[in-house]
């Protein structure tokens, strides 16, 4: 792992869970981790309820856009986290892979999306600890 670890969050549409996870990791690492997110079939925009849920905790993801998953993004990442959506990623030696089983917030109300948001935050804190990166703003 480089001096600055890199993490890629992957979900099919890159519109909800992976966007929230990327935002949490960027926020909680204070920029000490290089963060990416992508999807195998990116949506047209980020889930507006996810945007609202993240705004409630002071994180603005409104300007984010879903991005396509590429082998290059996987290769450039130390850790690849899939978000419980059955996405398949290219496998590269030396890369750590995790799957976080999370409910899909697509089409759900704010209460359910808040639960997913908070679950992701806790998992990101564990990931930071495992990477040896102190959490900022926790």
N, CA, C and O atoms as CSV, one atom per row, in Angstrom:
chain,resi,resn,atom,element,x,y,z
A,1,UNK,N,N,0.840,-1.173,0.000
A,1,UNK,CA,C,0.000,0.000,0.000
A,1,UNK,C,C,0.889,1.242,0.000
A,1,UNK,O,O,1.904,1.288,0.695
A,2,UNK,N,N,0.508,2.227,-0.769
A,2,UNK,CA,C,1.267,3.470,-0.874
A,2,UNK,C,C,1.146,4.268,0.432
A,2,UNK,O,O,0.409,3.883,1.340
A,3,UNK,N,N,1.885,5.389,0.508
A,3,UNK,CA,C,1.794,6.252,1.680
A,3,UNK,C,C,0.354,6.705,1.905
A,3,UNK,O,O,-0.090,6.849,3.044
A,4,UNK,N,N,-0.352,6.924,0.834
A,4,UNK,CA,C,-1.751,7.338,0.895
A,4,UNK,C,C,-2.583,6.209,0.300
A,4,UNK,O,O,-2.612,6.045,-0.920
A,5,UNK,N,N,-3.263,5.424,1.143
A,5,UNK,CA,C,-4.039,4.303,0.613
A,5,UNK,C,C,-5.170,4.789,-0.289
A,5,UNK,O,O,-5.634,5.924,-0.176
A,6,UNK,N,N,-5.602,3.901,-1.189
A,6,UNK,CA,C,-6.693,4.251,-2.090
A,6,UNK,C,C,-7.797,3.203,-1.980
A,6,UNK,O,O,-7.534,2.005,-1.878
A,7,UNK,N,N,-9.042,3.687,-2.004
A,7,UNK,CA,C,-10.204,2.821,-1.858
A,7,UNK,C,C,-11.189,3.142,-2.986
A,7,UNK,O,O,-11.442,4.303,-3.307
A,8,UNK,N,N,-11.732,2.079,-3.572
A,8,UNK,CA,C,-12.753,2.193,-4.612
A,8,UNK,C,C,-14.038,1.555,-4.100
A,8,UNK,O,O,-14.038,0.395,-3.688
A,9,UNK,N,N,-15.136,2.312,-4.125
A,9,UNK,CA,C,-16.449,1.792,-3.769
A,9,UNK,C,C,-17.220,1.527,-5.054
A,9,UNK,O,O,-17.299,2.384,-5.934
A,10,UNK,N,N,-17.790,0.318,-5.148
A,10,UNK,CA,C,-18.465,-0.091,-6.378
A,10,UNK,C,C,-19.891,-0.520,-6.083
A,10,UNK,O,O,-20.145,-1.298,-5.163
A,11,UNK,N,N,-20.821,0.000,-6.880
A,11,UNK,CA,C,-22.206,-0.435,-6.854
A,11,UNK,C,C,-22.726,-0.329,-8.287
A,11,UNK,O,O,-22.178,0.434,-9.083
A,12,UNK,N,N,-23.747,-1.063,-8.620
A,12,UNK,CA,C,-24.209,-1.127,-10.013
A,12,UNK,C,C,-24.396,0.264,-10.616
A,12,UNK,O,O,-23.809,0.571,-11.653
A,13,UNK,N,N,-25.211,1.107,-9.974
A,13,UNK,CA,C,-25.541,2.409,-10.567
A,13,UNK,C,C,-24.664,3.559,-10.095
A,13,UNK,O,O,-24.742,4.656,-10.649
A,14,UNK,N,N,-23.833,3.334,-9.085
A,14,UNK,CA,C,-22.975,4.383,-8.532
A,14,UNK,C,C,-23.779,5.644,-8.236
A,14,UNK,O,O,-23.339,6.761,-8.506
A,15,UNK,N,N,-24.970,5.436,-7.673
A,15,UNK,CA,C,-25.867,6.569,-7.451
A,15,UNK,C,C,-26.283,6.738,-5.993
A,15,UNK,O,O,-26.835,7.776,-5.629
A,16,UNK,N,N,-26.028,5.738,-5.155
A,16,UNK,CA,C,-26.474,5.817,-3.768
A,16,UNK,C,C,-25.408,5.379,-2.793
A,16,UNK,O,O,-24.632,6.196,-2.298
A,17,UNK,N,N,-25.370,4.065,-2.512
A,17,UNK,CA,C,-24.461,3.533,-1.494
A,17,UNK,C,C,-22.999,3.888,-1.751
A,17,UNK,O,O,-22.306,4.368,-0.854
A,18,UNK,N,N,-22.534,3.654,-2.968
A,18,UNK,CA,C,-21.109,3.910,-3.256
A,18,UNK,C,C,-20.782,5.396,-3.184
A,18,UNK,O,O,-19.678,5.768,-2.789
A,19,UNK,N,N,-21.730,6.245,-3.560
A,19,UNK,CA,C,-21.503,7.696,-3.458
A,19,UNK,C,C,-21.450,8.133,-1.996
A,19,UNK,O,O,-20.605,8.943,-1.616
A,20,UNK,N,N,-22.357,7.595,-1.179
A,20,UNK,CA,C,-22.339,7.950,0.245
A,20,UNK,C,C,-21.061,7.436,0.908
A,20,UNK,O,O,-20.453,8.136,1.718
A,21,UNK,N,N,-20.656,6.214,0.563
A,21,UNK,CA,C,-19.439,5.644,1.152
A,21,UNK,C,C,-18.212,6.475,0.778
A,21,UNK,O,O,-17.363,6.758,1.623
A,22,UNK,N,N,-18.126,6.858,-0.487
A,22,UNK,CA,C,-16.987,7.668,-0.931
A,22,UNK,C,C,-16.960,9.009,-0.195
A,22,UNK,O,O,-15.900,9.475,0.224
A,23,UNK,N,N,-18.122,9.617,-0.044
A,23,UNK,CA,C,-18.186,10.904,0.656
A,23,UNK,C,C,-17.802,10.756,2.123
A,23,UNK,O,O,-17.063,11.581,2.659
A,24,UNK,N,N,-18.304,9.702,2.777
A,24,UNK,CA,C,-17.936,9.467,4.179
A,24,UNK,C,C,-16.428,9.256,4.314
A,24,UNK,O,O,-15.796,9.831,5.200
A,25,UNK,N,N,-15.850,8.427,3.430
A,25,UNK,CA,C,-14.423,8.146,3.558
A,25,UNK,C,C,-13.597,9.405,3.324
A,25,UNK,O,O,-12.630,9.660,4.042
A,26,UNK,N,N,-13.969,10.177,2.337
A,26,UNK,CA,C,-13.239,11.429,2.091
A,26,UNK,C,C,-13.341,12.345,3.312
A,26,UNK,O,O,-12.343,12.914,3.755
A,27,UNK,N,N,-14.548,12.480,3.848
A,27,UNK,CA,C,-14.787,13.360,4.994
A,27,UNK,C,C,-14.057,12.862,6.244
A,27,UNK,O,O,-13.354,13.624,6.907
A,28,UNK,N,N,-14.232,11.582,6.557
A,28,UNK,CA,C,-13.685,11.049,7.804
A,28,UNK,C,C,-12.173,10.825,7.756
A,28,UNK,O,O,-11.527,10.750,8.802
A,29,UNK,N,N,-11.606,10.717,6.557
A,29,UNK,CA,C,-10.153,10.555,6.464
A,29,UNK,C,C,-9.441,11.897,6.396
A,29,UNK,O,O,-8.214,11.957,6.474
A,30,UNK,N,N,-10.206,12.971,6.253
A,30,UNK,CA,C,-9.588,14.289,6.126
A,30,UNK,C,C,-8.693,14.382,4.902
A,30,UNK,O,O,-7.735,15.155,4.883
A,31,UNK,N,N,-9.006,13.591,3.875
A,31,UNK,CA,C,-8.209,13.603,2.651
A,31,UNK,C,C,-6.997,12.688,2.694
A,31,UNK,O,O,-6.204,12.673,1.753
A,32,UNK,N,N,-6.838,11.918,3.781
A,32,UNK,CA,C,-5.668,11.041,3.914
A,32,UNK,C,C,-5.790,9.762,3.082
A,32,UNK,O,O,-4.830,8.999,2.971
A,33,UNK,N,N,-6.973,9.528,2.496
A,33,UNK,CA,C,-7.200,8.359,1.663
A,33,UNK,C,C,-7.654,8.842,0.292
A,33,UNK,O,O,-8.497,9.734,0.190
A,34,UNK,N,N,-7.097,8.256,-0.754
A,34,UNK,CA,C,-7.574,8.546,-2.108
A,34,UNK,C,C,-8.857,7.747,-2.303
A,34,UNK,O,O,-8.865,6.531,-2.114
A,35,UNK,N,N,-9.930,8.416,-2.676
A,35,UNK,CA,C,-11.253,7.798,-2.726
A,35,UNK,C,C,-11.798,7.835,-4.152
A,35,UNK,O,O,-11.726,8.853,-4.840
A,36,UNK,N,N,-12.350,6.683,-4.577
A,36,UNK,CA,C,-13.005,6.583,-5.869
A,36,UNK,C,C,-14.339,5.864,-5.673
A,36,UNK,O,O,-14.529,5.131,-4.701
A,37,UNK,N,N,-15.255,6.086,-6.610
A,37,UNK,CA,C,-16.476,5.286,-6.658
A,37,UNK,C,C,-16.848,5.113,-8.118
A,37,UNK,O,O,-16.543,5.957,-8.961
A,38,UNK,N,N,-17.519,3.992,-8.401
A,38,UNK,CA,C,-17.895,3.695,-9.781
A,38,UNK,C,C,-18.982,2.637,-9.794
A,38,UNK,O,O,-19.289,2.024,-8.772
A,39,UNK,N,N,-19.561,2.434,-10.978
A,39,UNK,CA,C,-20.587,1.419,-11.136
A,39,UNK,C,C,-20.493,0.730,-12.477
A,39,UNK,O,O,-19.985,1.297,-13.445
A,40,UNK,N,N,-20.986,-0.506,-12.532
A,40,UNK,CA,C,-20.933,-1.269,-13.779
A,40,UNK,C,C,-21.969,-0.771,-14.789
A,40,UNK,O,O,-21.784,-0.930,-15.995
A,41,UNK,N,N,-23.048,-0.174,-14.306
A,41,UNK,CA,C,-24.085,0.404,-15.168
A,41,UNK,C,C,-24.519,1.727,-14.527
A,41,UNK,O,O,-25.612,1.818,-13.967
A,42,UNK,N,N,-23.659,2.753,-14.611
A,42,UNK,CA,C,-23.918,3.999,-13.895
A,42,UNK,C,C,-25.274,4.619,-14.237
A,42,UNK,O,O,-25.705,4.626,-15.391
A,43,UNK,N,N,-25.928,5.137,-13.203
A,43,UNK,CA,C,-27.183,5.850,-13.395
A,43,UNK,C,C,-26.927,7.218,-13.992
A,43,UNK,O,O,-25.785,7.590,-14.265
A,44,UNK,N,N,-28.001,7.958,-14.191
A,44,UNK,CA,C,-27.875,9.296,-14.780
A,44,UNK,C,C,-27.497,10.347,-13.748
A,44,UNK,O,O,-26.879,11.358,-14.081
A,45,UNK,N,N,-27.872,10.105,-12.488
A,45,UNK,CA,C,-27.580,11.085,-11.447
A,45,UNK,C,C,-27.541,10.382,-10.095
A,45,UNK,O,O,-27.958,9.232,-9.955
A,46,UNK,N,N,-27.031,11.103,-9.114
A,46,UNK,CA,C,-26.977,10.582,-7.749
A,46,UNK,C,C,-28.391,10.633,-7.159
A,46,UNK,O,O,-29.153,11.565,-7.416
A,47,UNK,N,N,-28.720,9.615,-6.365
A,47,UNK,CA,C,-30.023,9.514,-5.726
A,47,UNK,C,C,-30.296,10.789,-4.915
A,47,UNK,O,O,-29.543,11.098,-3.992
A,48,UNK,N,N,-31.365,11.536,-5.245
A,48,UNK,CA,C,-31.635,12.791,-4.521
A,48,UNK,C,C,-31.927,12.593,-3.043
A,48,UNK,O,O,-31.648,13.486,-2.243
A,49,UNK,N,N,-32.482,11.445,-2.656
A,49,UNK,CA,C,-32.724,11.196,-1.240
A,49,UNK,C,C,-31.393,10.939,-0.530
A,49,UNK,O,O,-31.228,11.313,0.631
A,50,UNK,N,N,-30.446,10.303,-1.222
A,50,UNK,CA,C,-29.102,10.137,-0.682
A,50,UNK,C,C,-28.407,11.476,-0.507
A,50,UNK,O,O,-27.712,11.698,0.484
A,51,UNK,N,N,-28.596,12.366,-1.472
A,51,UNK,CA,C,-28.036,13.724,-1.379
A,51,UNK,C,C,-28.599,14.416,-0.138
A,51,UNK,O,O,-27.860,15.034,0.629
A,52,UNK,N,N,-29.916,14.304,0.050
A,52,UNK,CA,C,-30.560,14.923,1.204
A,52,UNK,C,C,-30.047,14.334,2.518
A,52,UNK,O,O,-29.762,15.071,3.462
A,53,UNK,N,N,-29.931,13.006,2.578
A,53,UNK,CA,C,-29.466,12.352,3.808
A,53,UNK,C,C,-28.042,12.769,4.147
A,53,UNK,O,O,-27.728,12.992,5.317
A,54,UNK,N,N,-27.187,12.876,3.158
A,54,UNK,CA,C,-25.803,13.292,3.418
A,54,UNK,C,C,-25.740,14.770,3.791
A,54,UNK,O,O,-24.919,15.163,4.620
A,55,UNK,N,N,-26.590,15.581,3.194
A,55,UNK,CA,C,-26.624,17.008,3.531
A,55,UNK,C,C,-26.996,17.193,4.998
A,55,UNK,O,O,-26.526,18.130,5.643
A,56,UNK,N,N,-27.843,16.302,5.532
A,56,UNK,CA,C,-28.237,16.388,6.944
A,56,UNK,C,C,-27.045,16.252,7.887
A,56,UNK,O,O,-27.082,16.759,9.008
A,57,UNK,N,N,-25.988,15.573,7.442
A,57,UNK,CA,C,-24.794,15.408,8.286
A,57,UNK,C,C,-23.652,16.318,7.817
A,57,UNK,O,O,-22.495,16.120,8.189
A,58,UNK,N,N,-23.991,17.307,7.003
A,58,UNK,CA,C,-23.022,18.313,6.598
A,58,UNK,C,C,-22.112,17.921,5.453
A,58,UNK,O,O,-21.059,18.530,5.268
A,59,UNK,N,N,-22.498,16.908,4.675
A,59,UNK,CA,C,-21.688,16.478,3.537
A,59,UNK,C,C,-22.513,16.655,2.271
A,59,UNK,O,O,-23.604,16.099,2.146
A,60,UNK,N,N,-21.982,17.437,1.334
A,60,UNK,CA,C,-22.708,17.745,0.104
A,60,UNK,C,C,-22.199,16.878,-1.044
A,60,UNK,O,O,-21.047,16.998,-1.462
A,61,UNK,N,N,-23.075,15.997,-1.552
A,61,UNK,CA,C,-22.706,15.167,-2.703
A,61,UNK,C,C,-23.535,15.532,-3.940
A,61,UNK,O,O,-23.562,14.780,-4.915
A,62,UNK,N,N,-24.202,16.677,-3.898
A,62,UNK,CA,C,-25.092,17.076,-4.990
A,62,UNK,C,C,-24.364,17.211,-6.324
A,62,UNK,O,O,-24.960,16.969,-7.374
A,63,UNK,N,N,-23.098,17.589,-6.305
A,63,UNK,CA,C,-22.362,17.793,-7.555
A,63,UNK,C,C,-21.745,16.504,-8.104
A,63,UNK,O,O,-21.202,16.501,-9.209
A,64,UNK,N,N,-21.825,15.414,-7.345
A,64,UNK,CA,C,-21.241,14.141,-7.802
A,64,UNK,C,C,-22.037,13.571,-8.968
A,64,UNK,O,O,-23.236,13.815,-9.101
A,65,UNK,N,N,-21.349,12.810,-9.805
A,65,UNK,CA,C,-21.974,12.153,-10.951
A,65,UNK,C,C,-21.556,10.692,-10.967
A,65,UNK,O,O,-20.398,10.380,-10.691
A,66,UNK,N,N,-22.482,9.789,-11.287
A,66,UNK,CA,C,-22.115,8.377,-11.413
A,66,UNK,C,C,-21.039,8.193,-12.485
A,66,UNK,O,O,-21.058,8.843,-13.530
A,67,UNK,N,N,-20.097,7.282,-12.191
A,67,UNK,CA,C,-18.969,7.017,-13.091
A,67,UNK,C,C,-18.928,5.530,-13.417
A,67,UNK,O,O,-19.370,4.696,-12.627
A,68,UNK,N,N,-18.390,5.209,-14.593
A,68,UNK,CA,C,-18.311,3.822,-15.023
A,68,UNK,C,C,-17.105,3.128,-14.382
A,68,UNK,O,O,-16.032,3.714,-14.245
A,69,UNK,N,N,-17.306,1.882,-14.000
A,69,UNK,CA,C,-16.241,1.062,-13.429
A,69,UNK,C,C,-15.279,0.651,-14.535
A,69,UNK,O,O,-15.695,0.138,-15.574
A,70,UNK,N,N,-13.992,0.880,-14.305
A,70,UNK,CA,C,-12.970,0.487,-15.279
A,70,UNK,C,C,-11.937,-0.396,-14.604
A,70,UNK,O,O,-11.716,-0.278,-13.399
A,71,UNK,N,N,-11.298,-1.283,-15.365
A,71,UNK,CA,C,-10.208,-2.072,-14.790
A,71,UNK,C,C,-9.097,-1.190,-14.234
A,71,UNK,O,O,-8.450,-1.558,-13.254
A,72,UNK,N,N,-8.870,-0.039,-14.843
A,72,UNK,CA,C,-7.824,0.875,-14.375
A,72,UNK,C,C,-8.122,1.396,-12.969
A,72,UNK,O,O,-7.219,1.517,-12.141
A,73,UNK,N,N,-9.395,1.702,-12.705
A,73,UNK,CA,C,-9.767,2.189,-11.369
A,73,UNK,C,C,-9.553,1.099,-10.326
A,73,UNK,O,O,-9.113,1.381,-9.211
A,74,UNK,N,N,-9.862,-0.144,-10.684
A,74,UNK,CA,C,-9.656,-1.258,-9.758
A,74,UNK,C,C,-8.164,-1.456,-9.524
A,74,UNK,O,O,-7.720,-1.591,-8.383
A,75,UNK,N,N,-7.397,-1.474,-10.601
A,75,UNK,CA,C,-5.948,-1.695,-10.509
A,75,UNK,C,C,-5.268,-0.619,-9.651
A,75,UNK,O,O,-4.297,-0.903,-8.950
A,76,UNK,N,N,-5.776,0.601,-9.709
A,76,UNK,CA,C,-5.165,1.718,-8.984
A,76,UNK,C,C,-5.576,1.773,-7.516
A,76,UNK,O,O,-5.122,2.653,-6.784
A,77,UNK,N,N,-6.426,0.848,-7.075
A,77,UNK,CA,C,-6.956,0.886,-5.710
A,77,UNK,C,C,-6.346,-0.206,-4.844
A,77,UNK,O,O,-6.141,-1.333,-5.295
A,78,UNK,N,N,-6.060,0.145,-3.597
A,78,UNK,CA,C,-5.566,-0.829,-2.625
A,78,UNK,C,C,-6.702,-1.690,-2.089
A,78,UNK,O,O,-6.524,-2.879,-1.823
A,79,UNK,N,N,-7.876,-1.075,-1.934
A,79,UNK,CA,C,-9.049,-1.769,-1.409
A,79,UNK,C,C,-10.217,-1.485,-2.348
A,79,UNK,O,O,-10.445,-0.342,-2.744
A,80,UNK,N,N,-10.955,-2.540,-2.699
A,80,UNK,CA,C,-12.172,-2.411,-3.502
A,80,UNK,C,C,-13.327,-2.936,-2.657
A,80,UNK,O,O,-13.315,-4.081,-2.206
A,81,UNK,N,N,-14.324,-2.079,-2.452
A,81,UNK,CA,C,-15.489,-2.449,-1.648
A,81,UNK,C,C,-16.714,-2.451,-2.552
A,81,UNK,O,O,-17.105,-1.413,-3.086
A,82,UNK,N,N,-17.318,-3.629,-2.719
A,82,UNK,CA,C,-18.592,-3.700,-3.421
A,82,UNK,C,C,-19.688,-3.543,-2.381
A,82,UNK,O,O,-19.513,-3.882,-1.211
A,83,UNK,N,N,-20.814,-3.025,-2.829
A,83,UNK,CA,C,-21.844,-2.594,-1.894
A,83,UNK,C,C,-23.053,-3.530,-1.833
A,83,UNK,O,O,-24.194,-3.072,-1.775
A,84,UNK,N,N,-22.800,-4.833,-1.845
A,84,UNK,CA,C,-23.886,-5.787,-1.666
A,84,UNK,C,C,-24.835,-5.872,-2.835
A,84,UNK,O,O,-25.990,-6.265,-2.673
A,85,UNK,N,N,-24.360,-5.506,-4.017
A,85,UNK,CA,C,-25.251,-5.507,-5.175
A,85,UNK,C,C,-24.811,-6.495,-6.241
A,85,UNK,O,O,-25.227,-6.396,-7.395
A,86,UNK,N,N,-23.979,-7.438,-5.861
A,86,UNK,CA,C,-23.602,-8.489,-6.791
A,86,UNK,C,C,-22.717,-8.044,-7.933
A,86,UNK,O,O,-22.560,-8.774,-8.912
A,87,UNK,N,N,-22.137,-6.868,-7.829
A,87,UNK,CA,C,-21.268,-6.382,-8.894
A,87,UNK,C,C,-20.019,-7.242,-8.995
A,87,UNK,O,O,-19.449,-7.660,-7.988
A,88,UNK,N,N,-19.615,-7.491,-10.205
A,88,UNK,CA,C,-18.357,-8.217,-10.393
A,88,UNK,C,C,-17.283,-7.215,-10.772
A,88,UNK,O,O,-17.505,-6.316,-11.582
A,89,UNK,N,N,-16.131,-7.385,-10.179
A,89,UNK,CA,C,-15.000,-6.501,-10.421
A,89,UNK,C,C,-13.857,-7.311,-10.985
A,89,UNK,O,O,-13.712,-8.491,-10.665
A,90,UNK,N,N,-13.047,-6.694,-11.818
A,90,UNK,CA,C,-11.826,-7.385,-12.222
A,90,UNK,C,C,-10.985,-7.663,-10.981
A,90,UNK,O,O,-10.935,-6.841,-10.065
A,91,UNK,N,N,-10.335,-8.801,-10.950
A,91,UNK,CA,C,-9.519,-9.195,-9.804
A,91,UNK,C,C,-8.045,-9.000,-10.150
A,91,UNK,O,O,-7.564,-9.512,-11.161
A,92,UNK,N,N,-7.335,-8.256,-9.306
A,92,UNK,CA,C,-5.913,-8.025,-9.498
A,92,UNK,C,C,-5.172,-8.453,-8.244
A,92,UNK,O,O,-5.607,-8.133,-7.138
A,93,UNK,N,N,-4.060,-9.170,-8.389
A,93,UNK,CA,C,-3.272,-9.577,-7.232
A,93,UNK,C,C,-2.836,-8.356,-6.414
A,93,UNK,O,O,-2.507,-7.306,-6.964
A,94,UNK,N,N,-2.844,-8.520,-5.112
A,94,UNK,CA,C,-2.386,-7.445,-4.236
A,94,UNK,C,C,-3.479,-6.469,-3.853
A,94,UNK,O,O,-3.254,-5.582,-3.030
A,95,UNK,N,N,-4.660,-6.615,-4.436
A,95,UNK,CA,C,-5.777,-5.737,-4.102
A,95,UNK,C,C,-6.674,-6.446,-3.096
A,95,UNK,O,O,-6.974,-7.630,-3.250
A,96,UNK,N,N,-7.092,-5.736,-2.088
A,96,UNK,CA,C,-7.999,-6.281,-1.064
A,96,UNK,C,C,-9.438,-6.032,-1.514
A,96,UNK,O,O,-9.782,-4.929,-1.937
A,97,UNK,N,N,-10.270,-7.063,-1.420
A,97,UNK,CA,C,-11.666,-6.966,-1.829
A,97,UNK,C,C,-12.572,-7.233,-0.637
A,97,UNK,O,O,-12.326,-8.148,0.149
A,98,UNK,N,N,-13.629,-6.423,-0.506
A,98,UNK,CA,C,-14.640,-6.613,0.537
A,98,UNK,C,C,-16.010,-6.424,-0.100
A,98,UNK,O,O,-16.157,-5.688,-1.075
A,99,UNK,N,N,-17.009,-7.095,0.460
A,99,UNK,CA,C,-18.382,-6.855,0.039
A,99,UNK,C,C,-19.182,-6.451,1.265
A,99,UNK,O,O,-19.281,-7.205,2.233
A,100,UNK,N,N,-19.751,-5.251,1.214
A,100,UNK,CA,C,-20.582,-4.766,2.301
A,100,UNK,C,C,-22.041,-5.002,1.922
A,100,UNK,O,O,-22.547,-4.385,0.985
A,101,UNK,N,N,-22.715,-5.889,2.646
A,101,UNK,CA,C,-24.132,-6.156,2.409
A,101,UNK,C,C,-24.938,-4.979,2.962
A,101,UNK,O,O,-25.047,-4.795,4.174
A,102,UNK,N,N,-25.493,-4.198,2.055
A,102,UNK,CA,C,-26.271,-3.023,2.432
A,102,UNK,C,C,-27.567,-3.001,1.638
A,102,UNK,O,O,-27.582,-3.353,0.459
A,103,UNK,N,N,-28.650,-2.592,2.278
A,103,UNK,CA,C,-29.910,-2.439,1.563
A,103,UNK,C,C,-29.780,-1.350,0.512
A,103,UNK,O,O,-29.054,-0.374,0.700
A,104,UNK,N,N,-30.489,-1.524,-0.596
A,104,UNK,CA,C,-30.451,-0.564,-1.693
A,104,UNK,C,C,-31.379,0.603,-1.372
A,104,UNK,O,O,-32.576,0.394,-1.171
A,105,UNK,N,N,-30.851,1.836,-1.320
A,105,UNK,CA,C,-31.698,2.986,-1.006
A,105,UNK,C,C,-32.515,3.505,-2.195
A,105,UNK,O,O,-33.321,4.420,-2.025
A,106,UNK,N,N,-32.326,2.945,-3.384
A,106,UNK,CA,C,-33.045,3.424,-4.573
A,106,UNK,C,C,-34.551,3.338,-4.347
A,106,UNK,O,O,-35.077,2.284,-3.988
A,107,UNK,N,N,-35.230,4.449,-4.561
A,107,UNK,CA,C,-36.677,4.491,-4.454
A,107,UNK,C,C,-37.210,4.467,-3.029
A,107,UNK,O,O,-38.421,4.374,-2.828
A,108,UNK,N,N,-36.338,4.548,-2.046
A,108,UNK,CA,C,-36.746,4.486,-0.638
A,108,UNK,C,C,-36.895,5.888,-0.050
A,108,UNK,O,O,-36.387,6.868,-0.595
A,109,UNK,N,N,-37.594,5.953,1.060
A,109,UNK,CA,C,-37.789,7.216,1.755
A,109,UNK,C,C,-36.578,7.596,2.594
A,109,UNK,O,O,-35.642,6.813,2.753
A,110,UNK,N,N,-36.614,8.799,3.120
A,110,UNK,CA,C,-35.477,9.352,3.843
A,110,UNK,C,C,-35.140,8.546,5.089
A,110,UNK,O,O,-33.959,8.419,5.414
A,111,UNK,N,N,-36.115,7.997,5.800
A,111,UNK,CA,C,-35.821,7.249,7.022
A,111,UNK,C,C,-34.945,6.029,6.722
A,111,UNK,O,O,-33.981,5.770,7.442
A,112,UNK,N,N,-35.268,5.289,5.679
A,112,UNK,CA,C,-34.479,4.111,5.319
A,112,UNK,C,C,-33.092,4.517,4.825
A,112,UNK,O,O,-32.099,3.862,5.146
A,113,UNK,N,N,-33.024,5.595,4.047
A,113,UNK,CA,C,-31.739,6.054,3.519
A,113,UNK,C,C,-30.837,6.532,4.651
A,113,UNK,O,O,-29.621,6.352,4.590
A,114,UNK,N,N,-31.412,7.133,5.672
A,114,UNK,CA,C,-30.622,7.528,6.853
A,114,UNK,C,C,-29.986,6.308,7.508
A,114,UNK,O,O,-28.825,6.356,7.915
A,115,UNK,N,N,-30.742,5.211,7.612
A,115,UNK,CA,C,-30.200,3.984,8.200
A,115,UNK,C,C,-29.011,3.473,7.390
A,115,UNK,O,O,-27.991,3.088,7.961
A,116,UNK,N,N,-29.136,3.467,6.074
A,116,UNK,CA,C,-28.040,3.028,5.200
A,116,UNK,C,C,-26.849,3.973,5.366
A,116,UNK,O,O,-25.708,3.528,5.490
A,117,UNK,N,N,-27.121,5.272,5.368
A,117,UNK,CA,C,-26.062,6.281,5.547
A,117,UNK,C,C,-25.287,6.036,6.833
A,117,UNK,O,O,-24.056,6.062,6.838
A,118,UNK,N,N,-26.005,5.799,7.918
A,118,UNK,CA,C,-25.357,5.616,9.210
A,118,UNK,C,C,-24.597,4.286,9.278
A,118,UNK,O,O,-23.530,4.215,9.888
A,119,UNK,N,N,-25.136,3.243,8.661
A,119,UNK,CA,C,-24.454,1.948,8.577
A,119,UNK,C,C,-23.143,2.110,7.808
A,119,UNK,O,O,-22.105,1.592,8.221
A,120,UNK,N,N,-23.198,2.829,6.693
A,120,UNK,CA,C,-21.989,3.056,5.894
A,120,UNK,C,C,-20.950,3.809,6.708
A,120,UNK,O,O,-19.766,3.474,6.660
A,121,UNK,N,N,-21.373,4.821,7.455
A,121,UNK,CA,C,-20.430,5.591,8.273
A,121,UNK,C,C,-19.677,4.681,9.238
A,121,UNK,O,O,-18.457,4.789,9.364
A,122,UNK,N,N,-20.391,3.788,9.918
A,122,UNK,CA,C,-19.747,2.882,10.867
A,122,UNK,C,C,-18.754,1.959,10.165
A,122,UNK,O,O,-17.672,1.697,10.691
A,123,UNK,N,N,-19.112,1.471,8.994
A,123,UNK,CA,C,-18.214,0.590,8.242
A,123,UNK,C,C,-16.976,1.352,7.762
A,123,UNK,O,O,-15.873,0.805,7.741
A,124,UNK,N,N,-17.164,2.602,7.381
A,124,UNK,CA,C,-16.023,3.423,6.955
A,124,UNK,C,C,-15.075,3.662,8.124
A,124,UNK,O,O,-13.858,3.649,7.942
A,125,UNK,N,N,-15.612,3.878,9.315
A,125,UNK,CA,C,-14.753,4.049,10.493
A,125,UNK,C,C,-13.918,2.796,10.749
A,125,UNK,O,O,-12.736,2.901,11.078
A,126,UNK,N,N,-14.513,1.619,10.602
A,126,UNK,CA,C,-13.773,0.369,10.763
A,126,UNK,C,C,-12.696,0.261,9.689
A,126,UNK,O,O,-11.561,-0.114,9.985
A,127,UNK,N,N,-13.041,0.583,8.454
A,127,UNK,CA,C,-12.072,0.529,7.355
A,127,UNK,C,C,-10.894,1.465,7.619
A,127,UNK,O,O,-9.743,1.091,7.396
A,128,UNK,N,N,-11.176,2.672,8.089
A,128,UNK,CA,C,-10.089,3.605,8.409
A,128,UNK,C,C,-9.162,3.015,9.457
A,128,UNK,O,O,-7.941,3.104,9.331
A,129,UNK,N,N,-9.735,2.416,10.486
A,129,UNK,CA,C,-8.935,1.789,11.531
A,129,UNK,C,C,-8.058,0.685,10.942
A,129,UNK,O,O,-6.877,0.579,11.274
A,130,UNK,N,N,-8.634,-0.126,10.076
A,130,UNK,CA,C,-7.881,-1.216,9.444
A,130,UNK,C,C,-6.767,-0.692,8.547
A,130,UNK,O,O,-5.732,-1.339,8.396
A,131,UNK,N,N,-6.977,0.472,7.957
A,131,UNK,CA,C,-5.960,1.090,7.093
A,131,UNK,C,C,-4.919,1.849,7.914
A,131,UNK,O,O,-3.902,2.293,7.379
A,132,UNK,N,N,-5.178,1.997,9.218
A,132,UNK,CA,C,-4.237,2.736,10.061
A,132,UNK,C,C,-4.316,4.234,9.867
A,132,UNK,O,O,-3.346,4.954,10.104
A,133,UNK,N,N,-5.499,4.710,9.428
A,133,UNK,CA,C,-5.713,6.143,9.187
A,133,UNK,C,C,-6.630,6.668,10.289
A,133,UNK,O,O,-7.747,6.176,10.449
A,134,UNK,N,N,-6.167,7.671,11.056
A,134,UNK,CA,C,-7.028,8.213,12.106
A,134,UNK,C,C,-8.245,8.912,11.503
A,134,UNK,O,O,-8.137,9.608,10.494
A,135,UNK,N,N,-9.386,8.720,12.126
A,135,UNK,CA,C,-10.611,9.371,11.659
A,135,UNK,C,C,-10.621,10.829,12.076
A,135,UNK,O,O,-10.405,11.158,13.242
A,136,UNK,N,N,-10.872,11.693,11.115
A,136,UNK,CA,C,-11.019,13.133,11.376
A,136,UNK,C,C,-12.522,13.440,11.371
A,136,UNK,O,O,-13.267,12.827,10.608
A,137,UNK,N,N,-12.952,14.327,12.164
A,137,UNK,CA,C,-14.351,14.743,12.146
A,137,UNK,C,C,-15.322,13.643,12.506
A,137,UNK,O,O,-16.489,13.700,12.119
A,138,UNK,N,N,-14.859,12.625,13.251
A,138,UNK,CA,C,-15.749,11.519,13.622
A,138,UNK,C,C,-16.672,11.955,14.714
A,138,UNK,O,O,-17.503,11.170,15.171
